[in-house]
Amino acid sequence: MKHAKIPDLNNTLLKISSIYTSLTKSEQKVADVVMKEPEAAVFYTITDLSEKAGVGETSVIRFCRKLGFKGYQEFKLSVAQNLSTPSQNIHGDIQDEDELSVVVQKISAMNRQNIENTTTLLDEESLRKAIAIIREAKKLFFFGVGSSGITALDGKYRFMRLGYECSAENDAHIIAMNAALLKKGDVVVGVSTSGSTKDLVDALEIAKRRGARILCLTSHARSPITQFADVVLLTASKESPLQGGSFSSKMSQIHALDVLSTAVALGQKERTYEALEMTAKAVLDKLY
């Protein structure tokens, strides 16, 4: 049995140069963008790259496959590995020789900057729409896959304590089944840093057809998840494929949820106080 050839992950940029003349004009435009700014390209969604190159997303996919990759994400992973040292892949601009105190300062600065950037990105009109949708919700569903699933659980916990009937799921199959059973009046909060997680995007499409209202929390304004959202809440993140699920990205998501839940609570003080009191009493005997 003949196996497909696995791309050489250490020479992706060189490989682009070697096959450049055999690419179509559209594929060459994609190659030009990647070769000109590979450091930026690893942070692009497929939509970002297609827009930068002035071609359709199918041209990007064809370009990746001509290089021997199954799809766009595998291609990005290869470029990221090509560009960075192992330390940079995991920790961004932290260097192997950095003292511990410097590491602490760099991480703290990055996290502060991400929260500040998220504050700037949170559009007031979008927040007001999201608040209105949540206040009218019969039930809230928080969906997220992988690391974003942990954020979804945080969202459920926060809004449950405010008195909302909530559910949170991070398994792709359970998310899909939940989406298929949604009703009008239900609200879904889809969490995805990339906005391109297929399992989540597909589920939100189902939810939309079922008549649910959809809010999405993402770092990419033109990602596939936004096609099905009634409201898009943007959070700051700059992750390479090797840094997925970083704490700084998660803090940006939690920050956005904190702003949203606090604003919802302030508009329903009596209901909120009663729910917080009831939930606090429910766990009193769990503490020493």
C-alpha positions, -999 to 999 in steps of 0.1 A, spaced: 0 0 0 14 34 -10 13 60 17 9 97 10 41 116 13 44 136 45 55 172 39 90 182 52 79 205 81 113 221 83 114 235 47 80 247 39 90 282 28 118 267 6 93 243 -8 70 272 -18 99 287 -38 106 254 -55 71 249 -68 62 285 -74 63 284 -112 40 254 -113 13 273 -93 -17 290 -109 -18 328 -109 -42 327 -79 -20 303 -60 10 325 -67 -8 354 -51 -12 334 -20 24 323 -21 35 359 -25 17 370 7 31 341 27 67 346 14 66 383 20 53 382 56 55 346 70 55 358 106 22 375 101 7 347 80 8 322 108 -18 344 126 -41 347 96 -74 328 93 -80 314 59 -104 343 53 -76 368 63 -51 352 39 -76 350 10 -84 387 14 -48 397 16 -40 378 -15 -72 390 -33 -83 354 -41 -110 330 -30 -106 307 -1 -106 277 -24 -74 290 -40 -58 290 -5 -69 254 0 -55 243 -34 -23 261 -26 -19 242 7 -27 208 -10 -1 214 -37 24 217 -9 13 183 4 -8 194 33 -43 182 41 -56 217 48 -49 252 59 -43 245 96 -16 219 89 1 244 65 1 271 92 15 247 118 43 239 94 52 276 87 51 283 125 75 255 131 97 267 103 100 302 117 104 297 155 127 281 180 109 256 203 109 282 231 93 308 209 68 283 197 55 278 232 61 311 249 61 339 223 90 364 227 103 348 260 139 338 254 158 308 269 183 331 286 157 353 303 159 355 341 128 343 360 120 379 370 120 389 333 98 360 324 73 372 350 74 407 337 69 397 301 40 375 308 24 401 330 28 428 304 14 405 277 -17 397 298 -23 433 307 -20 443 270 -44 416 259 -71 428 284 -66 464 274 -69 454 237 -100 434 245 -115 464 262 -109 485 231 -124 458 208 -156 454 228 -180 476 208 -206 492 230 -234 487 205 -226 450 202 -225 447 240 -259 463 243 -274 439 218 -259 410 235 -272 421 269 -307 425 255 -306 390 239 -295 374 271 -321 391 292 -348 376 269 -332 341 269 -353 311 279 -321 291 283 -284 299 278 -261 274 260 -224 279 261 -205 259 234 -167 257 230 -143 230 219 -109 222 234 -95 251 255 -125 273 246 -147 247 262 -132 256 295 -142 292 289 -177 280 281 -179 263 315 -169 295 332 -196 313 313 -222 288 325 -211 291 361 -212 329 360 -247 332 345 -261 303 365 -253 323 396 -272 352 382 -303 330 380 -302 319 344 -309 283 333 -277 274 316 -259 245 299 -222 242 288 -208 216 265 -173 210 251 -178 176 234 -183 181 196 -210 153 194 -229 166 225 -227 202 211 -242 190 178 -271 171 195 -278 201 218 -279 224 187 -304 201 170 -328 203 200 -327 241 204 -359 261 203 -368 297 196 -360 318 227 -329 298 234 -296 316 232 -262 301 223 -229 317 232 -202 301 209 -166 305 221 -137 301 197 -105 321 196 -99 313 159 -136 313 149 -127 285 126 -133 254 147 -154 233 123 -173 213 150 -185 246 166 -192 264 133 -213 235 120 -232 233 153 -240 271 152 -253 267 117 -277 240 130 -287 263 160 -294 292 136 -317 270 115 -335 260 148 -343 296 155 -319 302 184 -302 335 189 -264 333 187 -236 353 203 -200 345 194 -169 353 213 -139 352 189 -107 370 181 -113 371 143 -140 394 130 -142 377 96 -139 341 107 -165 315 97 -182 315 131 -194 351 126 -216 341 96 -242 327 120 -239 352 149 -265 378 158 -238 395 178 -200 392 176 -179 401 207 -143 404 198 -115 395 222 -77 402 217 -55 372 209 -23 366 190 -16 329 189 4 309 165 -9 273 158 16 261 184 2 284 211 -34 275 209 -53 278 242 -29 302 258 -38 317 291 -36 352 278 -63 345 252 -84 328 278 -81 358 301 -93 380 272 -124 357 269 -130 357 306 -127 395 307 -153 399 280 -177 375 298 -171 394 331 -180 427 314 -211 411 298 -224 393 329 -218 423 351 -237 445 327 -266 420 326 -267 418 364 -267 456 368 -299 458 348 -317 432 369 -305 439 404 -334 423 423 -333 391 403 -296 390 405 -293 395 442 -319 369 449 -301 343 427 -267 351 442 -281 348 477 -298 314 469 -267 299 453 -244 312 480 -266 295 507 -267 263 487 -230 258 492 -226 271 527 -222 236 543 -195 228 517 -171 252 535 -153 249 569 
